[in-house]
Structure formats: structure tokens, C-alpha cells
Amino acid sequence: MKLFTLSFVLFILGALLAYAETPKETSINWASSKEIKDHIVLTLESKKGEVAYGPNFALSNDALGENFSEIYLVRSTNLDDDEQYTLYITALYNDDDWRNYTGAASAGGDKLPLVTLSKTGPTCNDTVTCKYEEELAVSMDFFDVVDAMTSSFQLTLTGNRTDHIKIPGSYFRAIMQTILAE
């Protein structure tokens, strides 16, 4: 009887531990700035000042997830009250060569500064396709963000392939709502 009780208790504890360690997927209504704002992380960093990290927009739909593992906006305010907006993008894809993103532009055709932060890969499991990763940073100015708040922001990445990313205005409104009024 003791063996049965001990086994039962261990089974229950094991099941609870497995449940506690299972990552919970967060579903966000990407049309609601309030829900997006609930997932924004605010930090205070010594060199960057106040920093707001938006949630990972690449999780918003499966089509983005096929080519991008991370898309998020960071608003930072340094000690001189200079605000910077940077869209961080991690392109993670299966292909036969690098995409080598070299340009970024908004829907209006305005070129945006693009920096390649790192490249990782290729990791090949077979001879047909390999996994590549490119980490990118696209600088935006205040006016780009304000324009994006009203409707959406459409980004075109160019290189060996052209990709389009459309981020709803609610995402930018949520980021802007983190600005503290003095």
C-alpha cells in the first residue's frame, strides 16, 4: 500500500512539474493597442536610459513565422532626451543561399537605415536547403512611428530576395503610450 501511495504521489508531482515547465503561448490581439501594451517590457538601462521593448510581432501569423523568428520595435530614450526607434528583425529561413538584405524602405519609398548585426549559418541537414539566420536593425525616426500609428507600417526588405512586413498601427500606438508624461 505504501508503494502504491508513494508511486501515486510521485506521478502527481511529476505531472505538475511537467505542466509548470510547459511554455505558455501568449495570444495577442494585434489590433488592440491595450493588449499589445500589456506585453511591452519597460527597462531602465545605464547607457540607453528608458527602453521599451515591444512584443515579438513575428508570432502574429504563420506567414511571417516562415521567414522571420523575431520582429520587434524598441524605443529608447537616452539621458539627453534623445529618442531612438529601432525595428529589430531576425530573418530565420530555409533556403539554398543567403538573402543578404541590404536595403529597407517604407511603403512611401523612403529608404530607412539598415544594419546587419550578425549572420549565422548555414546549417545544412540535407543537400537541398540549409537554415540561415540574419539579424537586422532598421532605424526609424519619430515621424515614421507617428505615421505608422494612424494606419500601419509597411516595410520592404531588399537583397537577394524581397520581403514585405506589415505591422499594424496599434503596435506603434502601444509603444508610444509607454512615454511617460513629465
Secondary structure as UniProt FT lines:
FT   HELIX           2..21
FT   TURN            30..31
FT   HELIX           33..37
FT   TURN            38..39
FT   STRAND          41..45
FT   TURN            46..48
FT   STRAND          49..53
FT   HELIX           57..60
FT   HELIX           62..65
FT   TURN            66..67
FT   STRAND          68..77
FT   TURN            79..80
FT   STRAND          83..95
FT   STRAND          103..106
FT   TURN            107..108
FT   STRAND          111..112
FT   STRAND          114..124
FT   STRAND          130..140
FT   HELIX           142..150
FT   STRAND          152..158
FT   STRAND          163..168
FT   HELIX           169..176
FT   TURN            177..178
//
